[in-house]
Amino acid sequence: MHPGAANLTMLHSHGLVRGAVEVARGLYYGGDLQHAAELVRCGDAAAADFSFYRGRVDWQPGELRLSCA
């Protein structure tokens, strides 16, 4: 795994990516980065279909509301 990849978030429109989770209609979170790269190399996806974000904060349901109160 590339250094920092564990803290990398990938959003995309490809339900074919192994391990991706649909979070809204047609919007997928995560999945296998190597598989995504292979889809791009094979022409089954475009690089522009993927967005990457480094760093994130996760909240449990209701936790953000309590933090802001």
C-alpha positions in Angstrom: 0.0 0.0 0.0 1.3 3.5 -0.9 2.2 5.6 2.2 -0.9 7.7 3.1 -3.3 5.5 1.1 -5.0 4.4 4.3 -6.1 8.1 4.8 -7.3 8.5 1.2 -11.0 8.8 0.4 -12.1 7.9 -3.1 -15.5 9.0 -4.5 -16.6 7.9 -8.0 -19.4 6.8 -10.2 -18.4 3.1 -10.8 -20.2 0.4 -9.0 -17.9 -2.1 -10.7 -15.1 -1.2 -8.3 -14.6 -4.0 -5.9 -15.6 -3.1 -2.4 -17.2 0.2 -3.3 -20.3 1.3 -1.4 -23.1 3.3 -3.0 -23.8 6.3 -0.7 -26.3 8.0 -3.1 -27.7 7.0 -6.4 -24.7 6.7 -8.8 -22.2 7.9 -6.2 -19.8 5.4 -4.7 -17.4 5.6 -1.8 -14.1 3.7 -1.6 -13.3 0.4 -3.0 -10.2 -1.3 -4.2 -7.8 1.4 -5.6 -5.9 -1.1 -7.7 -9.1 -2.4 -9.3 -10.2 1.2 -10.0 -6.8 1.9 -11.7 -7.2 -1.3 -13.8 -10.7 -0.2 -15.0 -9.1 3.1 -16.1 -6.2 1.3 -17.9 -8.6 -1.0 -19.7 -10.8 1.9 -20.8 -13.8 0.8 -18.7 -13.6 4.0 -16.6 -12.1 7.4 -17.1 -9.6 8.9 -14.6 -11.9 12.0 -14.4 -14.6 9.8 -12.9 -12.7 9.5 -9.7 -12.1 12.1 -7.0 -9.6 11.6 -4.2 -9.5 13.4 -0.8 -6.7 13.1 1.8 -7.7 13.2 5.4 -11.2 13.2 6.8 -13.2 13.3 10.0 -15.9 10.7 10.7 -18.7 11.2 13.2 -21.2 8.7 14.6 -24.9 9.5 14.2 -25.7 12.6 16.5 -22.0 13.2 17.5 -21.6 16.3 15.3 -24.8 17.8 16.7 -23.5 17.3 20.2 -20.1 18.8 19.3 -21.8 22.0 18.0 -24.2 22.5 20.9 
